[in-house]
Amino acid sequence: MQRRRFVAGLGAGVGASLAPSLTRGVQASLPPGAPGGLIQLNSNENPYGPGPRALDAFARAAGAAARYPDAAQEALVDALARHHGVSREEIVLGCGSSEILQVADQAFLGGGRTLVSPDATFEAVLFYARATKSETVKVPLTADFRHDLPAMARACGPATGLVYVCNPNNPTGTIVTRDEMAAFLKAVPATTAVLVDEAYHHFVEDPAYDSALTQRGLHANVIVARTFSKIYGLAGLRLGYAVAARETAEALRAFVAWDNVNAAVLAAAAAVLADEAHVAGQRRRLNATRAALCAELARDGRRFIPSHANFLMIETGAGVKALVDGFRARGILVGRFFESMPTWLRVSIGTDDEMRAFLAALRALVPRSG
């Protein structure tokens, strides 16, 4: 039924003539703040935003604008500690999980230490590593676009300060399984910090997957980064956090800015963290839209990477940079160019209407192979 709703009105012959009209229809219903009325499928955000509880908490937080958010910050740290079953000393808040990646680089790189990272992956940790003047060892993905964990473990040595695992991986949407993570952590030197970025954790439904939080009791060098930007729908308010052993958390905390999170996002995050039913509903809704898009791509005979996140990589057979411009001309923002995957296009999962507009534009720009 989801697929029937998704493809309603498309038909087999959707092409260039229909793509602009579909896009205009979606643009007319976009919320205020969408840049230039463009459909945003480029940053893996939740198009539905936070739930009503979070919005209400956000609005009520306006009364705290004149005060520093110390008490609210302490309360959220306590809530996160309870949520994960850890002590409050093991929680580090960040201005988005990107700040967690930055302070991990600052804490464990520099001074001749190296970073080991998959390629392709989320680039922020590589960007911050350059600021520390650290050498980066990029390990290519496997043939099925997954982390090559044995090769990454072999790349780690006495000088490796940090190894980065993105799970699910951005941009491929692939996962590291529970057993693969356990074997990897045994193979990595205990002196190397292992940063596991779980920004898209909540979208995974595969039973072979598990959070690296389950490994922390066995490996004190594990840092798990989470964010409120994705399934929670708070990307514009900026809040992330790390869960790590006390000593590791203290090393991270030494580099975070004072009062690095604001009262409004703290209030909204506390509300959405407690709203488990809303989170489960968002997972079902976005994963169903992703499945419907995959079914249409398969019907077209297009190659794509099965994804466990709220985005998808599609093989286009063409240069992605030009395609990005082509989509923008049709009112749609899509994902950026990844150097090691030059013909693969990343698209975020939006609303059903947005994905219909994307599919029509894709069929116009890159005619189906079947």
URWO-V521849 format. One record per residue. N is the residue number from 1. PHI is phi as a letter, one per 20 degrees, with the letter a starting at -180 (999 if undefined). D_FIRST is the distance of its C-alpha to the first C-alpha in Angstrom with 1 decimal. Layout:
n = <N/N>
phi = <PHI/PHI>
d_first = <D_FIRST/D_FIRST>
This chain:
n = <1/2/3/4/5/6/7/8/9/10/11/12/13/14/15/16/17/18/19/20/21/22/23/24/25/26/27/28/29/30/31/32/33/34/35/36/37/38/39/40/41/42/43/44/45/46/47/48/49/50/51/52/53/54/55/56/57/58/59/60/61/62/63/64/65/66/67/68/69/70/71/72/73/74/75/76/77/78/79/80/81/82/83/84/85/86/87/88/89/90/91/92/93/94/95/96/97/98/99/100/101/102/103/104/105/106/107/108/109/110/111/112/113/114/115/116/117/118/119/120/121/122/123/124/125/126/127/128/129/130/131/132/133/134/135/136/137/138/139/140/141/142/143/144/145/146/147/148/149/150/151/152/153/154/155/156/157/158/159/160/161/162/163/164/165/166/167/168/169/170/171/172/173/174/175/176/177/178/179/180/181/182/183/184/185/186/187/188/189/190/191/192/193/194/195/196/197/198/199/200/201/202/203/204/205/206/207/208/209/210/211/212/213/214/215/216/217/218/219/220/221/222/223/224/225/226/227/228/229/230/231/232/233/234/235/236/237/238/239/240/241/242/243/244/245/246/247/248/249/250/251/252/253/254/255/256/257/258/259/260/261/262/263/264/265/266/267/268/269/270/271/272/273/274/275/276/277/278/279/280/281/282/283/284/285/286/287/288/289/290/291/292/293/294/295/296/297/298/299/300/301/302/303/304/305/306/307/308/309/310/311/312/313/314/315/316/317/318/319/320/321/322/323/324/325/326/327/328/329/330/331/332/333/334/335/336/337/338/339/340/341/342/343/344/345/346/347/348/349/350/351/352/353/354/355/356/357/358/359/360/361/362/363/364/365/366/367/368/369/370>
phi = <999/f/f/f/f/f/e/g/n/f/m/f/d/g/b/f/f/e/g/f/f/f/f/f/f/f/g/f/d/f/f/g/o/f/f/m/m/e/f/e/c/d/c/l/e/e/f/e/m/f/f/f/f/f/f/f/f/f/f/f/f/g/f/e/f/e/d/f/e/g/f/f/f/f/f/f/g/f/f/f/f/f/g/d/m/c/e/f/f/e/d/c/e/c/f/m/f/f/f/f/f/f/f/f/f/f/f/c/d/n/m/n/e/d/d/d/b/f/b/e/b/f/e/g/f/f/f/f/f/f/f/e/m/e/f/d/d/e/d/g/f/f/f/d/m/d/g/e/f/g/f/f/f/f/f/e/b/g/e/f/e/b/c/d/c/d/b/f/e/d/d/e/m/e/c/e/f/g/f/f/f/f/f/f/f/f/e/e/g/f/e/e/f/d/e/d/e/d/g/d/g/f/e/f/d/f/f/f/e/b/f/f/g/f/e/f/f/e/c/f/e/e/d/d/d/c/b/e/e/e/f/f/m/d/g/f/e/m/b/b/a/d/d/b/g/g/f/f/f/f/f/f/f/f/d/f/f/f/l/e/c/d/f/f/f/f/f/f/f/f/f/f/f/e/e/f/f/f/f/f/f/f/f/f/f/f/f/f/f/f/f/f/f/f/f/f/f/f/f/f/m/e/e/b/e/g/d/d/c/e/b/b/d/c/f/d/m/c/f/f/g/f/f/g/f/f/f/f/f/e/n/c/e/c/f/e/f/d/g/e/c/f/d/d/d/e/c/f/e/d/f/g/f/f/f/f/f/f/f/f/f/f/f/f/e/c/g/g/e/e>
d_first = <0.0/3.8/5.4/5.0/6.2/8.5/10.0/10.5/14.2/15.0/15.8/17.7/20.9/20.3/23.6/26.5/26.7/23.3/23.2/26.0/24.5/21.1/23.2/25.4/22.6/21.4/25.1/25.8/23.6/24.8/26.8/30.6/31.8/29.6/32.3/33.1/29.7/28.2/24.7/25.4/23.6/26.8/27.6/24.7/24.7/22.1/21.1/20.6/24.1/25.6/24.7/26.9/29.3/30.1/30.5/32.9/34.9/35.1/36.5/39.0/40.2/41.9/44.9/45.5/45.9/49.7/49.7/49.0/46.0/47.9/47.1/43.3/43.4/45.0/42.6/39.6/41.3/41.9/38.2/37.1/39.8/38.6/34.9/35.9/38.8/41.5/44.6/44.6/46.9/44.2/41.9/42.6/40.9/40.3/39.6/36.2/35.9/37.6/40.8/40.4/40.2/43.3/45.4/44.6/46.0/49.0/49.7/49.4/50.2/53.4/56.8/56.0/52.8/49.9/46.1/43.9/40.4/37.6/37.1/34.7/33.8/34.0/37.3/38.6/40.4/42.1/43.1/44.7/46.5/48.2/49.7/51.2/52.7/51.0/50.4/46.8/45.9/42.5/41.1/38.7/35.2/34.7/33.5/29.9/30.3/31.1/34.1/37.1/38.4/41.4/42.6/42.1/44.1/46.8/47.0/47.9/51.7/54.3/53.7/50.0/49.4/45.6/42.7/39.3/36.0/32.7/30.0/27.3/29.1/28.9/28.3/26.9/24.5/26.0/27.5/30.7/30.3/32.3/34.8/35.3/36.0/38.5/40.3/40.5/42.0/44.6/45.5/45.9/49.3/49.5/51.2/48.2/45.7/42.0/39.7/36.1/33.8/30.7/29.3/25.7/26.2/23.6/20.6/21.6/19.9/22.0/24.4/27.2/27.4/29.6/31.3/34.9/36.0/36.3/39.0/41.2/43.4/44.3/44.7/46.2/45.6/41.8/40.5/36.9/35.7/32.8/31.7/30.3/29.1/25.7/23.2/25.8/25.7/29.5/30.3/32.6/34.7/35.5/35.6/35.5/37.5/38.9/39.5/42.6/45.7/48.3/50.6/47.8/46.4/49.9/50.2/47.1/48.2/51.4/49.7/47.2/48.4/49.8/47.4/44.7/41.9/41.8/41.7/38.5/36.3/38.0/37.0/33.4/33.1/34.6/32.1/28.9/30.3/30.5/27.0/25.2/22.2/21.6/21.9/19.4/16.9/17.6/17.2/13.7/12.7/14.6/13.8/10.1/11.1/13.6/11.5/9.5/13.1/14.5/12.3/13.6/17.0/17.2/16.4/19.3/21.5/22.1/23.5/22.3/23.2/20.6/20.7/20.9/21.3/19.9/21.1/21.1/24.0/23.7/26.7/27.8/31.0/32.7/34.6/32.3/34.9/34.8/31.0/31.0/33.4/31.3/28.2/30.4/31.9/28.4/28.1/26.1/27.6/26.6/28.2/31.8/33.8/34.4/37.7/36.9/33.6/34.7/32.0/29.0/27.0/25.5/22.8/21.7/18.1/18.0/15.7/12.7/15.3/17.9/16.0/15.3/19.1/20.0/18.3/20.0/23.2/23.0/22.7/25.6/27.7/27.0/26.1/23.8/25.8/24.2>
